[in-house]
Amino acid sequence: MKMFKRITIAALSTVAAVGFTFGSISSTSAASSNKIVVAGSTALLPVTQQAAKEFKRSNPKVSISVSGSSSVAGPQSVQKGSATIGAVDWDATKSVPGFNAFNGLKAHKIAVIPFATIVNKSNPVKNLTSAQLQGIFSGKITNWKQVGGKNADIVVVNRKFGSGTRVNYQMKALNGKSFMTKGNYKEVGKSGEMVTSVATNPNAIGYVDLAYVKGDIKAVNFNGVAATTSNVINGKYKVWSYGYLVTKGNPTGANAQYIKYIQSSKFQNGSLKKLKFIPVSKMK
């Protein structure tokens, strides 16, 4: 397996607001028993945002800030003290290809994340094999007609280094094969940018978690299996990962309550499922 390039994230960028205390993360300490600052994964952003909305309704005195940039930014921000909770698409307390374990953190499993290969809705291609995806993302397959589509050049859209979605897609959809770096190729920083890039280009291909599959993009089958939550649960669809929240040691105060709320049966079987994630209990 080609090792992923190590990077350093110097700053976080805010992607959306949910109506309260949203904005840039300060470089000053976020530590407070009544203050929650979540940073990291954009794949998990629909979950952390929705949970923040619901938690705020029951805890109006708690200050909650949620942002997303990349998975690696989550544990980095917690270690620096600029966030109290980091969202990440792998267990950051353990090493994965390209990233060492983040010491001093505790991981809390909160969701199962299905990832999907996406194309523009106008693209007639419905299925791609692992070998075909390896060829496309490495630049060896360059025209859609080579995989049953139209006679048009393929535009590959990739996530930047540091993305947990990228780590998981490369390992599980491409079996660790390397990505192309030139040609009809572009990199984007966040899940929303991936969606926009594919939705606005009829010849583009990319990948994202199921929560973002709507509008002018569609998920194609992987080795003949549809990217659905039910196929993840029954073991037929293999491109998925657990999502985690990480904290510096055991969380306390409002941070502990917020994590507990996301892990609760009410949220897991309610909002989390509606967002096309899978409750952790379904994979046991």
BELMOGI-V191586 format. One record per pair of residues at least 12 apart in sequence whose C-alpha atoms are under 8 Angstrom apart, sorted by the first residue. I is the first residue (numbers start at 0). GAP is how many residues later the second one is. D is the distance in Angstrom with one decimal. If there is no record, write none. Layout:
BEGIN
i->[I | I]
gap->[GAP | GAP]
d->[D | D]
END
This chain:
BEGIN
i->[0 | 0 | 0 | 0 | 1 | 1 | 1 | 2 | 2 | 3 | 3 | 3 | 3 | 3 | 4 | 4 | 5 | 5 | 5 | 5 | 6 | 6 | 8 | 8 | 8 | 8 | 11 | 11 | 11 | 11 | 11 | 11 | 12 | 12 | 12 | 13 | 13 | 13 | 14 | 14 | 14 | 15 | 16 | 16 | 17 | 17 | 19 | 19 | 20 | 20 | 20 | 21 | 21 | 21 | 21 | 22 | 22 | 22 | 23 | 24 | 24 | 24 | 24 | 24 | 25 | 26 | 26 | 27 | 27 | 28 | 28 | 28 | 28 | 29 | 29 | 29 | 29 | 30 | 30 | 30 | 32 | 32 | 32 | 32 | 33 | 33 | 33 | 33 | 33 | 33 | 34 | 34 | 34 | 34 | 34 | 35 | 35 | 35 | 35 | 35 | 35 | 35 | 35 | 35 | 36 | 36 | 36 | 36 | 36 | 36 | 36 | 37 | 37 | 37 | 37 | 37 | 37 | 37 | 37 | 37 | 37 | 38 | 38 | 38 | 38 | 38 | 38 | 38 | 38 | 38 | 38 | 38 | 39 | 39 | 39 | 39 | 39 | 39 | 39 | 39 | 39 | 39 | 39 | 39 | 39 | 40 | 40 | 40 | 40 | 40 | 40 | 40 | 40 | 40 | 40 | 40 | 40 | 40 | 41 | 41 | 41 | 41 | 41 | 41 | 41 | 42 | 42 | 42 | 42 | 42 | 42 | 42 | 42 | 43 | 43 | 43 | 43 | 44 | 44 | 45 | 45 | 46 | 46 | 47 | 48 | 49 | 50 | 50 | 50 | 50 | 51 | 51 | 51 | 54 | 54 | 61 | 67 | 68 | 68 | 69 | 69 | 69 | 69 | 69 | 69 | 70 | 70 | 70 | 70 | 70 | 70 | 71 | 71 | 71 | 71 | 72 | 72 | 73 | 73 | 73 | 73 | 74 | 74 | 74 | 74 | 74 | 74 | 74 | 77 | 77 | 77 | 78 | 78 | 78 | 83 | 83 | 83 | 84 | 84 | 84 | 84 | 85 | 85 | 85 | 86 | 86 | 86 | 86 | 87 | 87 | 87 | 87 | 87 | 88 | 88 | 88 | 88 | 88 | 88 | 88 | 89 | 89 | 89 | 89 | 89 | 90 | 90 | 90 | 90 | 91 | 91 | 91 | 92 | 92 | 92 | 103 | 103 | 104 | 104 | 104 | 104 | 105 | 105 | 105 | 105 | 105 | 106 | 106 | 106 | 106 | 107 | 107 | 107 | 107 | 108 | 108 | 108 | 108 | 108 | 108 | 109 | 109 | 109 | 109 | 109 | 109 | 109 | 109 | 110 | 110 | 110 | 110 | 110 | 110 | 110 | 110 | 110 | 111 | 111 | 111 | 111 | 111 | 111 | 111 | 111 | 112 | 112 | 112 | 112 | 112 | 112 | 112 | 112 | 113 | 113 | 113 | 113 | 113 | 113 | 113 | 113 | 113 | 113 | 113 | 114 | 114 | 114 | 114 | 114 | 114 | 114 | 114 | 114 | 115 | 115 | 115 | 115 | 115 | 115 | 115 | 115 | 116 | 116 | 116 | 116 | 116 | 116 | 116 | 116 | 117 | 117 | 117 | 117 | 117 | 117 | 117 | 117 | 117 | 117 | 118 | 118 | 118 | 118 | 118 | 118 | 118 | 118 | 118 | 118 | 118 | 119 | 119 | 119 | 119 | 119 | 119 | 119 | 119 | 119 | 119 | 119 | 120 | 120 | 120 | 120 | 120 | 121 | 122 | 122 | 122 | 122 | 123 | 123 | 124 | 124 | 124 | 124 | 125 | 125 | 126 | 126 | 126 | 126 | 126 | 127 | 127 | 127 | 127 | 127 | 127 | 128 | 128 | 128 | 129 | 129 | 129 | 129 | 129 | 130 | 131 | 132 | 132 | 133 | 133 | 135 | 135 | 136 | 136 | 136 | 136 | 137 | 137 | 137 | 137 | 138 | 138 | 138 | 141 | 143 | 151 | 152 | 152 | 153 | 153 | 153 | 153 | 154 | 154 | 154 | 154 | 154 | 154 | 155 | 155 | 155 | 155 | 155 | 155 | 156 | 156 | 156 | 156 | 156 | 156 | 156 | 156 | 156 | 156 | 157 | 157 | 157 | 157 | 157 | 157 | 157 | 158 | 158 | 158 | 158 | 158 | 158 | 159 | 159 | 159 | 162 | 162 | 164 | 164 | 167 | 167 | 167 | 168 | 168 | 171 | 171 | 171 | 172 | 172 | 190 | 190 | 191 | 193 | 193 | 193 | 194 | 194 | 194 | 194 | 197 | 198 | 198 | 198 | 199 | 209 | 209 | 209 | 209 | 210 | 210 | 210 | 221 | 224 | 228 | 228 | 228 | 232 | 232 | 241 | 244 | 267]
gap->[174 | 175 | 176 | 177 | 174 | 175 | 176 | 94 | 95 | 93 | 94 | 95 | 157 | 163 | 93 | 156 | 92 | 93 | 155 | 156 | 154 | 155 | 63 | 64 | 67 | 153 | 12 | 13 | 27 | 56 | 57 | 61 | 54 | 55 | 56 | 53 | 54 | 55 | 52 | 53 | 54 | 51 | 49 | 50 | 31 | 35 | 44 | 45 | 42 | 43 | 44 | 42 | 43 | 44 | 45 | 42 | 43 | 44 | 43 | 12 | 40 | 42 | 57 | 58 | 56 | 54 | 55 | 53 | 54 | 51 | 52 | 53 | 54 | 51 | 52 | 53 | 54 | 50 | 52 | 53 | 219 | 220 | 221 | 222 | 27 | 28 | 29 | 219 | 220 | 221 | 27 | 28 | 29 | 219 | 220 | 26 | 27 | 28 | 29 | 47 | 48 | 49 | 218 | 219 | 27 | 28 | 29 | 45 | 46 | 47 | 48 | 26 | 27 | 28 | 29 | 36 | 45 | 46 | 47 | 48 | 49 | 27 | 28 | 29 | 30 | 34 | 35 | 38 | 44 | 46 | 47 | 48 | 27 | 28 | 29 | 30 | 31 | 32 | 33 | 34 | 35 | 37 | 46 | 47 | 48 | 27 | 28 | 29 | 30 | 31 | 32 | 33 | 45 | 46 | 47 | 48 | 122 | 123 | 26 | 27 | 28 | 29 | 148 | 149 | 150 | 46 | 70 | 121 | 122 | 148 | 165 | 166 | 168 | 43 | 44 | 45 | 199 | 22 | 23 | 165 | 229 | 225 | 228 | 18 | 17 | 221 | 207 | 210 | 211 | 216 | 12 | 14 | 206 | 203 | 206 | 192 | 122 | 120 | 121 | 18 | 92 | 93 | 94 | 119 | 120 | 16 | 17 | 18 | 91 | 92 | 93 | 16 | 90 | 91 | 92 | 13 | 89 | 12 | 13 | 14 | 172 | 12 | 13 | 17 | 27 | 30 | 171 | 172 | 168 | 169 | 170 | 25 | 26 | 169 | 163 | 164 | 171 | 160 | 161 | 162 | 170 | 159 | 160 | 161 | 156 | 157 | 158 | 159 | 76 | 155 | 156 | 157 | 158 | 75 | 76 | 79 | 152 | 153 | 154 | 155 | 74 | 151 | 152 | 153 | 154 | 16 | 151 | 152 | 153 | 13 | 15 | 154 | 12 | 13 | 14 | 144 | 145 | 141 | 142 | 143 | 144 | 140 | 141 | 142 | 143 | 144 | 137 | 138 | 139 | 140 | 136 | 137 | 138 | 151 | 133 | 134 | 135 | 136 | 154 | 171 | 132 | 133 | 134 | 135 | 152 | 153 | 169 | 170 | 131 | 132 | 133 | 157 | 161 | 166 | 167 | 168 | 169 | 128 | 129 | 130 | 131 | 165 | 166 | 167 | 168 | 96 | 97 | 127 | 128 | 129 | 130 | 164 | 165 | 95 | 96 | 113 | 114 | 115 | 118 | 125 | 126 | 127 | 163 | 164 | 50 | 54 | 92 | 93 | 94 | 95 | 112 | 124 | 125 | 91 | 92 | 93 | 94 | 103 | 104 | 111 | 123 | 88 | 89 | 90 | 91 | 102 | 103 | 104 | 105 | 80 | 87 | 88 | 89 | 90 | 95 | 99 | 100 | 101 | 102 | 79 | 80 | 83 | 84 | 85 | 86 | 87 | 98 | 99 | 100 | 101 | 78 | 79 | 80 | 81 | 82 | 83 | 84 | 85 | 96 | 97 | 98 | 78 | 81 | 95 | 96 | 97 | 80 | 26 | 27 | 79 | 80 | 25 | 26 | 22 | 23 | 24 | 95 | 94 | 95 | 93 | 94 | 95 | 96 | 97 | 19 | 92 | 93 | 94 | 95 | 96 | 93 | 94 | 95 | 43 | 44 | 45 | 92 | 93 | 43 | 15 | 40 | 41 | 40 | 43 | 18 | 20 | 19 | 41 | 42 | 43 | 39 | 40 | 41 | 42 | 40 | 41 | 44 | 12 | 59 | 51 | 31 | 50 | 30 | 49 | 50 | 51 | 29 | 30 | 31 | 48 | 49 | 50 | 28 | 29 | 30 | 48 | 49 | 50 | 28 | 29 | 30 | 31 | 37 | 40 | 41 | 47 | 48 | 49 | 27 | 28 | 29 | 30 | 36 | 48 | 49 | 28 | 29 | 30 | 31 | 32 | 35 | 27 | 28 | 29 | 26 | 27 | 43 | 44 | 71 | 72 | 73 | 38 | 70 | 66 | 67 | 68 | 65 | 66 | 17 | 21 | 20 | 12 | 13 | 14 | 13 | 17 | 18 | 22 | 19 | 16 | 17 | 18 | 16 | 17 | 18 | 66 | 67 | 64 | 65 | 66 | 15 | 12 | 47 | 48 | 49 | 49 | 50 | 38 | 14 | 12]
d->[7.7 | 4.9 | 6.3 | 8.0 | 6.4 | 6.5 | 6.0 | 5.6 | 5.5 | 6.0 | 4.4 | 7.8 | 7.7 | 8.0 | 5.8 | 6.9 | 5.6 | 6.5 | 7.6 | 7.8 | 6.9 | 6.7 | 7.6 | 6.2 | 7.9 | 8.0 | 7.5 | 7.1 | 7.9 | 7.5 | 5.9 | 7.0 | 7.3 | 6.8 | 5.8 | 5.0 | 6.1 | 7.1 | 6.0 | 6.0 | 7.3 | 6.8 | 7.7 | 8.0 | 6.6 | 6.9 | 7.2 | 7.5 | 6.7 | 6.1 | 5.4 | 7.6 | 5.0 | 6.3 | 7.5 | 7.1 | 7.9 | 7.5 | 7.7 | 7.8 | 8.0 | 7.9 | 6.6 | 7.4 | 6.1 | 7.8 | 5.2 | 7.2 | 5.8 | 7.9 | 4.9 | 5.1 | 7.5 | 6.0 | 5.2 | 5.5 | 6.1 | 7.1 | 7.8 | 6.5 | 6.6 | 4.7 | 5.8 | 7.3 | 7.6 | 5.2 | 6.5 | 6.5 | 5.4 | 7.8 | 5.9 | 4.8 | 6.1 | 6.7 | 7.4 | 7.5 | 6.1 | 4.7 | 6.2 | 7.7 | 6.1 | 7.3 | 6.8 | 5.7 | 5.9 | 4.8 | 6.0 | 7.8 | 4.9 | 5.2 | 6.1 | 7.9 | 6.1 | 4.7 | 6.3 | 7.7 | 5.8 | 6.3 | 4.7 | 5.7 | 7.0 | 6.1 | 5.1 | 5.5 | 7.5 | 6.9 | 5.0 | 7.0 | 6.3 | 6.5 | 5.1 | 6.0 | 6.9 | 4.9 | 5.6 | 5.0 | 4.7 | 6.6 | 5.0 | 3.7 | 7.5 | 8.0 | 5.5 | 4.7 | 6.1 | 5.5 | 6.1 | 4.6 | 4.0 | 7.6 | 7.6 | 6.7 | 7.9 | 5.1 | 5.1 | 6.7 | 7.4 | 7.0 | 4.9 | 5.9 | 6.0 | 7.3 | 6.1 | 5.8 | 8.0 | 7.5 | 8.0 | 8.0 | 6.9 | 6.3 | 7.5 | 6.2 | 7.9 | 6.7 | 7.5 | 7.6 | 7.1 | 7.4 | 6.3 | 7.3 | 7.2 | 6.4 | 7.4 | 7.0 | 6.4 | 7.5 | 7.8 | 7.7 | 6.4 | 7.8 | 6.8 | 7.7 | 7.7 | 6.7 | 7.4 | 7.1 | 8.0 | 7.0 | 6.1 | 7.8 | 6.0 | 5.0 | 6.9 | 7.4 | 6.9 | 6.3 | 4.4 | 6.1 | 6.3 | 5.4 | 5.0 | 6.8 | 5.2 | 6.7 | 7.2 | 7.5 | 7.6 | 3.8 | 5.2 | 6.1 | 7.7 | 7.5 | 7.4 | 6.9 | 6.9 | 7.7 | 6.5 | 7.8 | 7.7 | 6.5 | 6.4 | 8.0 | 7.8 | 6.8 | 6.3 | 7.4 | 7.3 | 6.2 | 5.6 | 5.2 | 7.5 | 5.4 | 5.0 | 6.6 | 7.5 | 5.9 | 4.6 | 6.5 | 6.7 | 6.1 | 5.4 | 6.3 | 7.5 | 4.9 | 6.8 | 7.9 | 6.8 | 6.4 | 4.6 | 6.2 | 6.8 | 7.1 | 6.4 | 6.1 | 6.5 | 6.3 | 8.0 | 7.7 | 6.3 | 7.8 | 7.0 | 7.4 | 6.2 | 6.7 | 6.6 | 6.1 | 6.3 | 6.2 | 5.5 | 4.6 | 5.3 | 5.4 | 5.3 | 6.2 | 5.3 | 6.5 | 6.1 | 5.9 | 4.5 | 6.7 | 5.3 | 5.1 | 6.0 | 7.8 | 6.8 | 6.0 | 4.5 | 6.6 | 8.0 | 7.4 | 7.5 | 5.8 | 5.5 | 6.9 | 6.6 | 5.7 | 7.7 | 6.5 | 5.7 | 5.1 | 7.1 | 7.9 | 7.9 | 6.5 | 6.0 | 5.5 | 5.2 | 7.0 | 5.8 | 4.5 | 5.9 | 5.9 | 4.9 | 6.3 | 5.8 | 6.5 | 7.7 | 5.4 | 5.2 | 5.8 | 6.3 | 5.5 | 6.7 | 5.6 | 5.9 | 7.3 | 7.5 | 6.8 | 7.1 | 6.2 | 4.3 | 6.7 | 6.9 | 8.0 | 7.5 | 7.2 | 6.9 | 5.5 | 4.0 | 5.8 | 7.4 | 5.7 | 5.4 | 5.5 | 5.6 | 5.8 | 6.2 | 5.8 | 7.3 | 5.9 | 7.3 | 7.3 | 5.9 | 4.3 | 6.7 | 5.6 | 5.9 | 7.7 | 7.6 | 7.5 | 5.8 | 5.2 | 5.2 | 7.0 | 7.8 | 6.3 | 5.5 | 4.5 | 6.1 | 6.1 | 7.6 | 7.6 | 7.5 | 6.0 | 4.7 | 6.6 | 5.7 | 5.7 | 6.6 | 7.2 | 5.6 | 5.4 | 7.6 | 6.7 | 5.1 | 6.9 | 6.6 | 7.4 | 6.1 | 4.6 | 6.2 | 7.5 | 7.5 | 5.2 | 4.7 | 5.3 | 6.2 | 7.2 | 8.0 | 6.4 | 7.2 | 6.0 | 7.7 | 7.6 | 6.4 | 5.5 | 7.3 | 5.0 | 6.1 | 5.2 | 4.4 | 6.0 | 6.8 | 6.1 | 7.5 | 6.9 | 6.2 | 5.5 | 6.0 | 7.4 | 5.7 | 4.4 | 7.3 | 6.1 | 6.0 | 7.8 | 7.0 | 6.4 | 7.7 | 7.2 | 7.6 | 6.5 | 5.4 | 6.5 | 7.8 | 7.5 | 6.5 | 7.8 | 5.4 | 5.9 | 7.8 | 6.3 | 4.7 | 4.4 | 7.7 | 5.5 | 7.7 | 5.4 | 7.8 | 6.8 | 7.8 | 6.7 | 6.9 | 5.4 | 6.0 | 7.2 | 4.9 | 5.8 | 7.9 | 5.8 | 4.4 | 6.3 | 6.2 | 4.8 | 6.5 | 5.8 | 5.3 | 6.3 | 5.9 | 5.1 | 5.8 | 7.3 | 7.0 | 7.3 | 7.5 | 6.7 | 5.9 | 5.0 | 7.6 | 6.2 | 4.7 | 6.3 | 7.6 | 6.1 | 7.6 | 5.2 | 5.0 | 5.8 | 7.0 | 8.0 | 7.4 | 5.6 | 5.8 | 5.5 | 7.7 | 7.9 | 6.9 | 7.5 | 7.5 | 7.2 | 6.9 | 7.6 | 6.8 | 6.9 | 5.4 | 7.7 | 7.9 | 6.0 | 6.3 | 7.6 | 7.6 | 6.9 | 7.4 | 7.3 | 7.6 | 7.2 | 7.8 | 7.2 | 6.7 | 7.7 | 4.9 | 5.3 | 7.8 | 7.8 | 7.9 | 5.9 | 7.4 | 5.4 | 5.2 | 6.9 | 7.6 | 6.2 | 6.9 | 7.2 | 6.5 | 6.6 | 6.3 | 7.9 | 7.7 | 7.8]
END
